């Protein structure tokens, strides 16, 4: 199943905006989009969740895969603009402790291009 993902660039930072849902039916398609960009040389990625209504564990897995792939190339991913119920999924799963999450896109832009955060 397809997923709609808008793409924007801010200088050398790619911003992906998934729309609707990321679940087991379309997480593979979302993963393909994300990894195509990473494998194509993108090193700074923001995923803006402001237009996302639902994320399953399959979607969380894509975020972790992207984080690991970018870390291997000295890149960085920051997630931002989560609705409360989506932020809670990241918090309950503990993923908020391994992936950088910011409230706004502006804050995410600062985090993705700023100094490396301390590792937990």
N, CA, C and O atoms as a GROMACS GRO file, in nm:
protein
  480
    1UNK      N    1   0.084  -0.118   0.000
    1UNK     CA    2   0.000   0.000   0.000
    1UNK      C    3   0.089   0.125   0.000
    1UNK      O    4   0.194   0.126   0.063
    2UNK      N    5   0.046   0.226  -0.069
    2UNK     CA    6   0.123   0.349  -0.079
    2UNK      C    7   0.100   0.439   0.041
    2UNK      O    8   0.002   0.425   0.115
    3UNK      N    9   0.193   0.531   0.057
    3UNK     CA   10   0.180   0.634   0.159
    3UNK      C   11   0.215   0.765   0.092
    3UNK      O   12   0.307   0.771   0.010
    4UNK      N   13   0.144   0.870   0.126
    4UNK     CA   14   0.176   1.001   0.073
    4UNK      C   15   0.278   1.067   0.166
    4UNK      O   16   0.257   1.077   0.287
    5UNK      N   17   0.389   1.111   0.107
    5UNK     CA   18   0.496   1.176   0.184
    5UNK      C   19   0.539   1.300   0.107
    5UNK      O   20   0.595   1.289  -0.002
    6UNK      N   21   0.515   1.416   0.164
    6UNK     CA   22   0.563   1.540   0.103
    6UNK      C   23   0.711   1.555   0.137
    6UNK      O   24   0.757   1.512   0.243
    7UNK      N   25   0.785   1.617   0.046
    7UNK     CA   26   0.929   1.638   0.065
    7UNK      C   27   0.961   1.786   0.048
    7UNK      O   28   0.915   1.850  -0.046
    8UNK      N   29   1.041   1.837   0.140
    8UNK     CA   30   1.086   1.976   0.134
    8UNK      C   31   1.233   1.979   0.172
    8UNK      O   32   1.281   1.892   0.245
    9UNK      N   33   1.304   2.078   0.123
    9UNK     CA   34   1.444   2.096   0.162
    9UNK      C   35   1.462   2.233   0.224
    9UNK      O   36   1.404   2.332   0.179
   10UNK      N   37   1.542   2.237   0.330
   10UNK     CA   38   1.588   2.361   0.394
   10UNK      C   39   1.740   2.354   0.390
   10UNK      O   40   1.801   2.287   0.472
   11UNK      N   41   1.799   2.423   0.294
   11UNK     CA   42   1.943   2.414   0.270
   11UNK      C   43   1.978   2.267   0.247
   11UNK      O   44   1.929   2.207   0.151
   12UNK      N   45   2.063   2.208   0.331
   12UNK     CA   46   2.102   2.068   0.310
   12UNK      C   47   2.025   1.971   0.399
   12UNK      O   48   2.070   1.859   0.421
   13UNK      N   49   1.910   2.013   0.450
   13UNK     CA   50   1.827   1.928   0.536
   13UNK      C   51   1.701   1.888   0.460
   13UNK      O   52   1.627   1.973   0.411
   14UNK      N   53   1.678   1.757   0.451
   14UNK     CA   54   1.557   1.705   0.390
   14UNK      C   55   1.449   1.692   0.497
   14UNK      O   56   1.473   1.637   0.604
   15UNK      N   57   1.330   1.744   0.467
   15UNK     CA   58   1.216   1.731   0.557
   15UNK      C   59   1.113   1.642   0.488
   15UNK      O   60   1.067   1.672   0.378
   16UNK      N   61   1.077   1.534   0.554
   16UNK     CA   62   0.973   1.445   0.504
   16UNK      C   63   0.849   1.464   0.589
   16UNK      O   64   0.856   1.469   0.712
   17UNK      N   65   0.734   1.475   0.524
   17UNK     CA   66   0.606   1.492   0.593
   17UNK      C   67   0.512   1.378   0.555
   17UNK      O   68   0.439   1.389   0.457
   18UNK      N   69   0.514   1.268   0.631
   18UNK     CA   70   0.419   1.160   0.603
   18UNK      C   71   0.277   1.207   0.635
   18UNK      O   72   0.254   1.279   0.732
   19UNK      N   73   0.183   1.165   0.552
   19UNK     CA   74   0.045   1.211   0.566
   19UNK      C   75  -0.047   1.092   0.593
   19UNK      O   76  -0.043   0.992   0.522
   20UNK      N   77  -0.128   1.105   0.697
   20UNK     CA   78  -0.227   1.001   0.728
   20UNK      C   79  -0.179   0.903   0.831
   20UNK      O   80  -0.174   0.934   0.950
   21UNK      N   81  -0.142   0.783   0.785
   21UNK     CA   82  -0.105   0.673   0.875
   21UNK      C   83   0.023   0.607   0.828
   21UNK      O   84   0.051   0.600   0.709
   22UNK      N   85   0.101   0.559   0.925
   22UNK     CA   86   0.210   0.466   0.896
   22UNK      C   87   0.178   0.342   0.978
   22UNK      O   88   0.180   0.344   1.101
   23UNK      N   89   0.149   0.234   0.908
   23UNK     CA   90   0.114   0.108   0.974
   23UNK      C   91   0.177  -0.007   0.898
   23UNK      O   92   0.256   0.015   0.806
   24UNK      N   93   0.144  -0.128   0.936
   24UNK     CA   94   0.207  -0.245   0.873
   24UNK      C   95   0.176  -0.256   0.725
   24UNK      O   96   0.249  -0.322   0.652
   25UNK      N   97   0.069  -0.192   0.679
   25UNK     CA   98   0.035  -0.196   0.537
   25UNK      C   99   0.123  -0.108   0.450
   25UNK      O  100   0.142  -0.137   0.332
   26UNK      N  101   0.176   0.000   0.506
   26UNK     CA  102   0.252   0.094   0.423
   26UNK      C  103   0.390   0.132   0.480
   26UNK      O  104   0.460   0.214   0.422
   27UNK      N  105   0.427   0.072   0.592
   27UNK     CA  106   0.558   0.104   0.651
   27UNK      C  107   0.672   0.068   0.555
   27UNK      O  108   0.772   0.139   0.550
   28UNK      N  109   0.656  -0.038   0.480
   28UNK     CA  110   0.759  -0.077   0.382
   28UNK      C  111   0.777   0.030   0.276
   28UNK      O  112   0.890   0.058   0.235
   29UNK      N  113   0.668   0.088   0.230
   29UNK     CA  114   0.676   0.195   0.131
   29UNK      C  115   0.743   0.318   0.192
   29UNK      O  116   0.824   0.384   0.126
   30UNK      N  117   0.709   0.350   0.317
   30UNK     CA  118   0.772   0.464   0.384
   30UNK      C  119   0.921   0.438   0.404
   30UNK      O  120   1.003   0.527   0.382
   31UNK      N  121   0.956   0.316   0.444
   31UNK     CA  122   1.096   0.280   0.460
   31UNK      C  123   1.172   0.295   0.328
   31UNK      O  124   1.285   0.344   0.326
   32UNK      N  125   1.112   0.254   0.219
   32UNK     CA  126   1.176   0.268   0.087
   32UNK      C  127   1.206   0.413   0.054
   32UNK      O  128   1.312   0.445   0.001
   33UNK      N  129   1.111   0.501   0.084
   33UNK     CA  130   1.130   0.644   0.057
   33UNK      C  131   1.245   0.698   0.142
   33UNK      O  132   1.335   0.765   0.091
   34UNK      N  133   1.242   0.668   0.271
   34UNK     CA  134   1.345   0.718   0.363
   34UNK      C  135   1.483   0.665   0.323
   34UNK      O  136   1.578   0.742   0.314
   35UNK      N  137   1.492   0.535   0.300
   35UNK     CA  138   1.622   0.475   0.270
   35UNK      C  139   1.674   0.516   0.133
   35UNK      O  140   1.795   0.524   0.113
   36UNK      N  141   1.585   0.542   0.037
   36UNK     CA  142   1.629   0.591  -0.094
   36UNK      C  143   1.702   0.724  -0.077
   36UNK      O  144   1.805   0.746  -0.140
   37UNK      N  145   1.650   0.810   0.007
   37UNK     CA  146   1.715   0.939   0.031
   37UNK      C  147   1.848   0.922   0.106
   37UNK      O  148   1.948   0.984   0.070
   38UNK      N  149   1.847   0.838   0.208
   38UNK     CA  150   1.971   0.816   0.285
   38UNK      C  151   2.077   0.752   0.196
   38UNK      O  152   2.192   0.796   0.195
   39UNK      N  153   2.039   0.649   0.123
   39UNK     CA  154   2.135   0.582   0.033
   39UNK      C  155   2.178   0.673  -0.081
   39UNK      O  156   2.284   0.652  -0.141
   40UNK      N  157   2.097   0.773  -0.112
   40UNK     CA  158   2.131   0.870  -0.216
   40UNK      C  159   2.220   0.982  -0.167
   40UNK      O  160   2.258   1.070  -0.245
   41UNK      N  161   2.254   0.981  -0.037
   41UNK     CA  162   2.350   1.078   0.013
   41UNK      C  163   2.296   1.181   0.111
   41UNK      O  164   2.373   1.261   0.164
   42UNK      N  165   2.166   1.181   0.137
   42UNK     CA  166   2.113   1.275   0.236
   42UNK      C  167   2.170   1.240   0.373
   42UNK      O  168   2.172   1.123   0.411
   43UNK      N  169   2.215   1.339   0.448
   43UNK     CA  170   2.274   1.315   0.579
   43UNK      C  171   2.196   1.379   0.692
   43UNK      O  172   2.212   1.341   0.808
   44UNK      N  173   2.114   1.476   0.660
   44UNK     CA  174   2.036   1.546   0.762
   44UNK      C  175   1.889   1.533   0.726
   44UNK      O  176   1.844   1.581   0.622
   45UNK      N  177   1.815   1.467   0.814
   45UNK     CA  178   1.675   1.435   0.787
   45UNK      C  179   1.587   1.476   0.904
   45UNK      O  180   1.617   1.447   1.020
   46UNK      N  181   1.479   1.543   0.870
   46UNK     CA  182   1.374   1.574   0.967
   46UNK      C  183   1.248   1.503   0.918
   46UNK      O  184   1.214   1.509   0.801
   47UNK      N  185   1.181   1.436   1.010
   47UNK     CA  186   1.049   1.381   0.978
   47UNK      C  187   0.949   1.462   1.059
   47UNK      O  188   0.945   1.456   1.182
   48UNK      N  189   0.868   1.537   0.986
   48UNK     CA  190   0.767   1.625   1.044
   48UNK      C  191   0.636   1.546   1.052
   48UNK      O  192   0.578   1.512   0.949
   49UNK      N  193   0.591   1.517   1.172
   49UNK     CA  194   0.472   1.435   1.194
   49UNK      C  195   0.344   1.516   1.206
   49UNK      O  196   0.242   1.462   1.247
   50UNK      N  197   0.346   1.642   1.171
   50UNK     CA  198   0.229   1.728   1.190
   50UNK      C  199   0.106   1.683   1.111
   50UNK      O  200  -0.006   1.718   1.146
   51UNK      N  201   0.127   1.605   1.005
   51UNK     CA  202   0.016   1.559   0.923
   51UNK      C  203  -0.009   1.409   0.938
   51UNK      O  204  -0.079   1.348   0.857
   52UNK      N  205   0.050   1.350   1.043
   52UNK     CA  206   0.034   1.207   1.068
   52UNK      C  207  -0.071   1.185   1.176
   52UNK      O  208  -0.068   1.249   1.281
   53UNK      N  209  -0.165   1.094   1.148
   53UNK     CA  210  -0.273   1.063   1.241
   53UNK      C  211  -0.246   0.939   1.325
   53UNK      O  212  -0.301   0.925   1.434
   54UNK      N  213  -0.161   0.848   1.273
   54UNK     CA  214  -0.141   0.720   1.341
   54UNK      C  215  -0.005   0.665   1.302
   54UNK      O  216   0.040   0.680   1.189
   55UNK      N  217   0.062   0.600   1.398
   55UNK     CA  218   0.186   0.528   1.369
   55UNK      C  219   0.185   0.398   1.450
   55UNK      O  220   0.153   0.397   1.568
   56UNK      N  221   0.219   0.289   1.383
   56UNK     CA  222   0.226   0.159   1.449
   56UNK      C  223   0.372   0.127   1.479
   56UNK      O  224   0.462   0.205   1.449
   57UNK      N  225   0.394   0.012   1.539
   57UNK     CA  226   0.531  -0.030   1.568
   57UNK      C  227   0.612  -0.045   1.439
   57UNK      O  228   0.734  -0.028   1.441
   58UNK      N  229   0.546  -0.076   1.329
   58UNK     CA  230   0.617  -0.085   1.201
   58UNK      C  231   0.673   0.052   1.161
   58UNK      O  232   0.781   0.059   1.102
   59UNK      N  233   0.601   0.158   1.192
   59UNK     CA  234   0.650   0.292   1.164
   59UNK      C  235   0.764   0.331   1.256
   59UNK      O  236   0.859   0.397   1.214
   60UNK      N  237   0.756   0.290   1.382
   60UNK     CA  238   0.865   0.315   1.477
   60UNK      C  239   0.993   0.248   1.427
   60UNK      O  240   1.102   0.305   1.438
   61UNK      N  241   0.978   0.129   1.374
   61UNK     CA  242   1.093   0.055   1.322
   61UNK      C  243   1.163   0.132   1.211
   61UNK      O  244   1.286   0.132   1.204
   62UNK      N  245   1.086   0.197   1.124
   62UNK     CA  246   1.145   0.275   1.015
   62UNK      C  247   1.229   0.389   1.072
   62UNK      O  248   1.338   0.417   1.022
   63UNK      N  249   1.179   0.455   1.176
   63UNK     CA  250   1.254   0.565   1.238
   63UNK      C  251   1.386   0.516   1.294
   63UNK      O  252   1.488   0.582   1.280
   64UNK      N  253   1.385   0.399   1.358
   64UNK     CA  254   1.508   0.344   1.416
   64UNK      C  255   1.606   0.303   1.305
   64UNK      O  256   1.725   0.328   1.317
   65UNK      N  257   1.556   0.241   1.199
   65UNK     CA  258   1.642   0.204   1.086
   65UNK      C  259   1.709   0.327   1.026
   65UNK      O  260   1.828   0.326   0.996
   66UNK      N  261   1.632   0.434   1.009
   66UNK     CA  262   1.686   0.557   0.953
   66UNK      C  263   1.792   0.615   1.046
   66UNK      O  264   1.897   0.661   1.001
   67UNK      N  265   1.764   0.614   1.177
   67UNK     CA  266   1.860   0.667   1.274
   67UNK      C  267   1.992   0.591   1.266
   67UNK      O  268   2.099   0.651   1.264
   68UNK      N  269   1.984   0.459   1.261
   68UNK     CA  270   2.105   0.377   1.255
   68UNK      C  271   2.182   0.401   1.124
   68UNK      O  272   2.304   0.411   1.125
   69UNK      N  273   2.110   0.409   1.014
   69UNK     CA  274   2.175   0.430   0.884
   69UNK      C  275   2.244   0.567   0.880
   69UNK      O  276   2.355   0.579   0.829
   70UNK      N  277   2.179   0.669   0.935
   70UNK     CA  278   2.239   0.803   0.936
   70UNK      C  279   2.355   0.811   1.033
   70UNK      O  280   2.455   0.877   1.005
   71UNK      N  281   2.343   0.746   1.146
   71UNK     CA  282   2.453   0.746   1.244
   71UNK      C  283   2.579   0.686   1.183
   71UNK      O  284   2.689   0.733   1.211
   72UNK      N  285   2.562   0.584   1.100
   72UNK     CA  286   2.677   0.518   1.037
   72UNK      C  287   2.749   0.609   0.939
   72UNK      O  288   2.866   0.585   0.906
   73UNK      N  289   2.682   0.714   0.892
   73UNK     CA  290   2.743   0.806   0.796
   73UNK      C  291   2.763   0.945   0.858
   73UNK      O  292   2.780   1.044   0.786
   74UNK      N  293   2.762   0.951   0.991
   74UNK     CA  294   2.775   1.078   1.064
   74UNK      C  295   2.661   1.174   1.031
   74UNK      O  296   2.678   1.296   1.040
   75UNK      N  297   2.548   1.121   0.993
   75UNK     CA  298   2.430   1.202   0.968
   75UNK      C  299   2.343   1.208   1.092
   75UNK      O  300   2.381   1.158   1.198
   76UNK      N  301   2.226   1.269   1.076
   76UNK     CA  302   2.138   1.286   1.192
   76UNK      C  303   1.993   1.292   1.148
   76UNK      O  304   1.962   1.346   1.042
   77UNK      N  305   1.904   1.237   1.230
   77UNK     CA  306   1.760   1.246   1.209
   77UNK      C  307   1.698   1.310   1.332
   77UNK      O  308   1.738   1.284   1.445
   78UNK      N  309   1.598   1.394   1.307
   78UNK     CA  310   1.520   1.454   1.415
   78UNK      C  311   1.374   1.444   1.376
   78UNK      O  312   1.337   1.473   1.263
   79UNK      N  313   1.292   1.402   1.470
   79UNK     CA  314   1.148   1.393   1.449
   79UNK      C  315   1.084   1.515   1.515
   79UNK      O  316   1.132   1.563   1.618
   80UNK      N  317   0.976   1.565   1.455
   80UNK     CA  318   0.916   1.685   1.513
   80UNK      C  319   0.766   1.693   1.488
   80UNK      O  320   0.708   1.617   1.410
   81UNK      N  321   0.706   1.788   1.557
   81UNK     CA  322   0.567   1.829   1.539
   81UNK      C  323   0.468   1.714   1.556
   81UNK      O  324   0.373   1.700   1.479
   82UNK      N  325   0.493   1.630   1.656
   82UNK     CA  326   0.406   1.515   1.681
   82UNK      C  327   0.279   1.556   1.753
   82UNK      O  328   0.281   1.641   1.843
   83UNK      N  329   0.171   1.496   1.713
   83UNK     CA  330   0.047   1.511   1.789
   83UNK      C  331   0.067   1.435   1.920
   83UNK      O  332   0.149   1.344   1.928
   84UNK      N  333  -0.007   1.473   2.020
   84UNK     CA  334   0.011   1.418   2.154
   84UNK      C  335   0.005   1.266   2.157
   84UNK      O  336   0.089   1.203   2.221
   85UNK      N  337  -0.091   1.207   2.088
   85UNK     CA  338  -0.105   1.061   2.094
   85UNK      C  339   0.010   0.989   2.023
   85UNK      O  340   0.044   0.876   2.059
   86UNK      N  341   0.070   1.052   1.923
   86UNK     CA  342   0.185   0.992   1.856
   86UNK      C  343   0.310   1.007   1.942
   86UNK      O  344   0.391   0.915   1.953
   87UNK      N  345   0.326   1.123   2.002
   87UNK     CA  346   0.438   1.143   2.094
   87UNK      C  347   0.432   1.042   2.208
   87UNK      O  348   0.536   0.994   2.254
   88UNK      N  349   0.313   1.010   2.253
   88UNK     CA  350   0.296   0.913   2.361
   88UNK      C  351   0.342   0.774   2.318
   88UNK      O  352   0.400   0.701   2.399
   89UNK      N  353   0.318   0.737   2.193
   89UNK     CA  354   0.365   0.607   2.142
   89UNK      C  355   0.517   0.600   2.150
   89UNK      O  356   0.573   0.499   2.192
   90UNK      N  357   0.585   0.708   2.110
   90UNK     CA  358   0.731   0.712   2.119
   90UNK      C  359   0.778   0.708   2.264
   90UNK      O  360   0.878   0.643   2.296
   91UNK      N  361   0.706   0.776   2.352
   91UNK     CA  362   0.745   0.779   2.493
   91UNK      C  363   0.726   0.642   2.558
   91UNK      O  364   0.815   0.593   2.626
   92UNK      N  365   0.610   0.581   2.537
   92UNK     CA  366   0.580   0.451   2.598
   92UNK      C  367   0.678   0.344   2.549
   92UNK      O  368   0.719   0.257   2.626
   93UNK      N  369   0.714   0.351   2.422
   93UNK     CA  370   0.807   0.252   2.365
   93UNK      C  371   0.951   0.277   2.408
   93UNK      O  372   1.036   0.190   2.392
   94UNK      N  373   0.978   0.395   2.462
   94UNK     CA  374   1.114   0.430   2.501
   94UNK      C  375   1.196   0.487   2.387
   94UNK      O  376   1.314   0.518   2.406
   95UNK      N  377   1.137   0.499   2.270
   95UNK     CA  378   1.210   0.549   2.154
   95UNK      C  379   1.245   0.697   2.168
   95UNK      O  380   1.335   0.746   2.100
   96UNK      N  381   1.174   0.768   2.254
   96UNK     CA  382   1.206   0.909   2.275
   96UNK      C  383   1.341   0.926   2.343
   96UNK      O  384   1.395   1.037   2.347
   97UNK      N  385   1.396   0.817   2.397
   97UNK     CA  386   1.528   0.823   2.461
   97UNK      C  387   1.641   0.794   2.363
   97UNK      O  388   1.758   0.817   2.395
   98UNK      N  389   1.608   0.743   2.244
   98UNK     CA  390   1.714   0.711   2.147
   98UNK      C  391   1.706   0.793   2.019
   98UNK      O  392   1.803   0.801   1.944
   99UNK      N  393   1.591   0.854   1.994
   99UNK     CA  394   1.574   0.939   1.875
   99UNK      C  395   1.540   1.080   1.922
   99UNK      O  396   1.457   1.099   2.010
  100UNK      N  397   1.605   1.178   1.862
  100UNK     CA  398   1.580   1.316   1.899
  100UNK      C  399   1.442   1.359   1.849
  100UNK      O  400   1.409   1.342   1.732
  101UNK      N  401   1.362   1.414   1.941
  101UNK     CA  402   1.228   1.462   1.908
  101UNK      C  403   1.218   1.606   1.954
  101UNK      O  404   1.257   1.640   2.066
  102UNK      N  405   1.166   1.691   1.868
  102UNK     CA  406   1.146   1.832   1.900
  102UNK      C  407   1.001   1.870   1.875
  102UNK      O  408   0.932   1.808   1.794
  103UNK      N  409   0.955   1.973   1.945
  103UNK     CA  410   0.815   2.018   1.933
  103UNK      C  411   0.786   2.083   1.799
  103UNK      O  412   0.678   2.064   1.743
  104UNK      N  413   0.881   2.160   1.744
  104UNK     CA  414   0.855   2.236   1.622
  104UNK      C  415   0.960   2.205   1.515
  104UNK      O  416   1.067   2.151   1.544
  105UNK      N  417   0.927   2.239   1.393
  105UNK     CA  418   1.022   2.219   1.284
  105UNK      C  419   1.142   2.311   1.302
  105UNK      O  420   1.255   2.269   1.275
  106UNK      N  421   1.122   2.434   1.346
  106UNK     CA  422   1.235   2.524   1.367
  106UNK      C  423   1.333   2.466   1.470
  106UNK      O  424   1.454   2.471   1.450
  107UNK      N  425   1.280   2.413   1.578
  107UNK     CA  426   1.364   2.350   1.679
  107UNK      C  427   1.434   2.227   1.622
  107UNK      O  428   1.550   2.200   1.656
  108UNK      N  429   1.365   2.152   1.538
  108UNK     CA  430   1.426   2.034   1.474
  108UNK      C  431   1.539   2.075   1.381
  108UNK      O  432   1.642   2.009   1.377
  109UNK      N  433   1.520   2.183   1.307
  109UNK     CA  434   1.627   2.233   1.218
  109UNK      C  435   1.750   2.270   1.298
  109UNK      O  436   1.863   2.240   1.257
  110UNK      N  437   1.730   2.336   1.412
  110UNK     CA  438   1.844   2.370   1.499
  110UNK      C  439   1.913   2.244   1.550
  110UNK      O  440   2.035   2.238   1.555
  111UNK      N  441   1.834   2.144   1.588
  111UNK     CA  442   1.891   2.021   1.645
  111UNK      C  443   1.963   1.937   1.541
  111UNK      O  444   2.066   1.878   1.571
  112UNK      N  445   1.911   1.931   1.420
  112UNK     CA  446   1.971   1.843   1.319
  112UNK      C  447   2.102   1.900   1.266
  112UNK      O  448   2.189   1.823   1.225
  113UNK      N  449   2.119   2.031   1.267
  113UNK     CA  450   2.240   2.090   1.213
  113UNK      C  451   2.335   2.141   1.322
  113UNK      O  452   2.446   2.184   1.292
  114UNK      N  453   2.292   2.135   1.447
  114UNK     CA  454   2.375   2.185   1.557
  114UNK      C  455   2.476   2.083   1.602
  114UNK      O  456   2.494   1.980   1.538
  115UNK      N  457   2.543   2.111   1.713
  115UNK     CA  458   2.642   2.018   1.767
  115UNK      C  459   2.575   1.885   1.803
  115UNK      O  460   2.457   1.881   1.836
  116UNK      N  461   2.652   1.778   1.795
  116UNK     CA  462   2.597   1.645   1.828
  116UNK      C  463   2.553   1.641   1.973
  116UNK      O  464   2.626   1.687   2.061
  117UNK      N  465   2.433   1.586   1.998
  117UNK     CA  466   2.388   1.574   2.136
  117UNK      C  467   2.467   1.465   2.207
  117UNK      O  468   2.524   1.376   2.143
  118UNK      N  469   2.470   1.474   2.339
  118UNK     CA  470   2.538   1.370   2.417
  118UNK      C  471   2.462   1.240   2.399
  118UNK      O  472   2.339   1.238   2.396
  119UNK      N  473   2.536   1.131   2.388
  119UNK     CA  474   2.474   1.001   2.372
  119UNK      C  475   2.428   0.950   2.507
  119UNK      O  476   2.498   0.965   2.607
  120UNK      N  477   2.308   0.887   2.510
  120UNK     CA  478   2.259   0.833   2.638
  120UNK      C  479   2.342   0.715   2.683
  120UNK      O  480   2.316   0.657   2.788
   0.00000   0.00000   0.00000
